[in-house]
Amino acid sequence: MAGPTTAERGARKPWKSKGETSGPPPGRRRRRRLRLSGRALLLALAAVLFAGGGVWALYGSDLLRVEQVKASGTDILSPGEVIAAADVPMGSPLISVDTGGIEARLLKRLPRIDSVEVSRSWPDGVAMKVTERKPVLLMAKGEQFVEVDAKGVRFATVDKAPKAVPLLQLTPEQSPSLRRFGTARLVAEAVRVRSEVPGKVATDTRTVVVRSYDYISLELSRDRTVVWGSSADGEAKARALTALMKAAPSARHFDVSAPTAPAASGS
């Protein structure tokens, strides 16, 4: 059988040299790369336009600006007082509102506020959730009263004493405690004792008397008194007082300054 002719052999595709790969001709590859580059450019341009539109919507548009401010959680304070003290810039872009700055202003201008959470309420509002301080003791100031909270902070002066809040009497003039610890420390010790007194006794407490750092007493209803001593060992003293009052219900004087040896007297 005769082999291929010279023309047939010449028509065959020559063997590829080492390193040569198959694929479209160079011109076609360049056109494909140009199309891909153009598509990437269009996508990048669209992303820039989208981002620019977002920035304009947040800062330049009239739609996302502060139009309303709300306050919640108030008790003694009114929402109007909180809103006025917050001084939120109305009409400004909502995204630019400094929530931390608003919180700082409220805490500085309204000492009755213990904590506050400020948040953006999209699309056009600012919301403020307030937690007010609660008085646990009162200090007489002329005919007025200074409210003291559970942290020992003297936060407000009121004309009328709130109900069920004991009066705090500081009488350390004859003791070195005032010079050594200062009024703030003695107030803090009184607050600590107040927080550790058993619930029923706390309800009956009319006055907390601080004569020195380690001599704090309670004046209860029905002319009863409790010598608590220092604020140390509060839980043990609370247990001893509860047991002592149960064992001697008609007593008028209770001493738990040494909780391992409590004493009751009077009737």
C-alpha positions, 0 to 999 in steps of 0.5 A, spaced: 500 500 500 502 506 497 504 511 503 502 519 503 504 523 498 508 529 499 503 534 499 499 530 504 505 530 509 506 537 508 498 538 510 499 535 516 500 539 523 507 540 525 509 537 532 509 542 537 515 545 540 517 544 547 513 549 551 508 551 546 501 550 548 494 550 544 489 556 544 486 561 540 491 566 536 495 571 539 490 577 536 484 573 539 487 573 546 488 580 545 481 582 544 479 578 549 483 581 554 481 588 552 474 586 553 475 583 560 479 590 562 473 594 559 468 590 563 473 591 570 473 598 568 465 599 568 465 595 574 470 599 578 466 605 575 459 603 578 462 601 585 465 608 585 458 611 583 455 607 588 459 609 594 459 616 592 451 616 592 451 612 599 456 618 601 451 623 598 445 620 601 448 619 608 451 626 608 448 631 603 441 628 602 435 631 606 432 625 608 437 622 613 437 628 617 435 629 625 428 631 625 426 628 632 429 626 639 426 622 644 427 620 651 425 614 655 426 611 662 425 618 666 422 618 673 423 624 676 426 628 670 421 629 664 423 627 657 423 635 655 428 636 661 433 630 658 432 633 651 433 640 652 440 638 656 442 633 650 442 639 645 442 634 639 444 638 633 437 638 629 437 638 622 444 635 622 446 628 618 444 623 622 450 619 621 455 625 624 451 625 630 456 624 636 452 619 641 458 619 646 458 627 646 451 627 648 451 622 653 457 626 656 453 632 656 447 629 659 451 626 665 454 633 666 448 637 666 443 632 669 447 629 675 440 625 677 442 621 671 446 615 673 447 612 666 444 613 659 444 610 652 444 614 646 443 611 639 441 613 632 434 611 630 434 611 622 432 614 618 431 621 622 431 620 629 435 620 636 433 615 642 436 616 649 434 611 654 435 614 661 437 610 668 436 615 674 439 615 680 435 613 686 436 616 693 438 611 699 439 616 704 438 623 705 442 629 708 439 635 711 441 642 708 437 647 712 430 646 710 432 642 704 435 635 703 440 632 699 439 625 696 445 620 696 444 614 692 447 607 693 454 609 690 455 614 695 454 620 690 450 626 693 446 628 686 440 632 688 437 637 693 430 637 694 425 641 698 421 635 700 424 628 703 422 622 699 418 617 703 421 611 706 428 614 705 432 614 712 435 621 714 443 620 715 446 624 721 454 625 721 456 627 728 463 625 728 466 632 731 468 629 737 472 623 733 478 623 729 474 619 724 472 626 720 479 628 719 482 621 717 477 619 712 473 625 710 465 626 709 465 622 703 468 616 706 463 616 712 457 617 707 460 611 703 460 607 710 453 609 712 451 607 705 454 600 705 451 599 712 444 601 709 445 596 704 446 590 708 441 591 713 436 586 713 430 588 709 424 589 714 429 593 719 431 597 713 424 599 712 423 601 719 430 605 719 428 612 720 435 615 721 442 612 720 447 616 725 455 616 724 459 618 730 465 615 727 468 610 722 467 604 727 460 607 730 454 607 726 447 606 729 440 605 726 434 609 729 428 605 728 421 606 728 417 605 735 424 608 739 428 602 737 436 603 736 441 598 733 448 599 734 452 596 728 459 598 729 463 599 723 461 597 716 465 590 716 462 583 717 455 586 714 452 579 713 454 576 719 451 582 723 445 582 719 444 574 721 445 576 728 440 582 728 435 578 725 436 572 730 436 577 736 430 581 734 426 574 733 429 572 740 427 578 743 421 582 740 420 587 745 427 589 746 428 596 744 436 596 744 440 591 739 447 591 739 451 587 733 457 591 733 460 584 735 456 579 731 459 573 735 456 576 741 450 580 740 446 583 745 439 586 746 436 590 752 430 594 754 423 593 753 
